[in-house]
Amino acid sequence: MYSLLKRTRENFAPLHKLIFLVSLLAT
């Protein structure tokens, strides 16, 4: 369970950064 959560976090980290950059550009 914990390893699955960790893997999911690692996979979503780049996506989160991309969303953050897009939100900055959209302002």
Steps between C-alpha positions, in 0.01 A plus 500: 500500500771745601718422199199550271436842654863594463506393137184697431654808658811465287289465188286802579788729599585607140130539423458727800791714384352521151163613638678757716688641200184512291315685776784753519490556124121531502508787750 
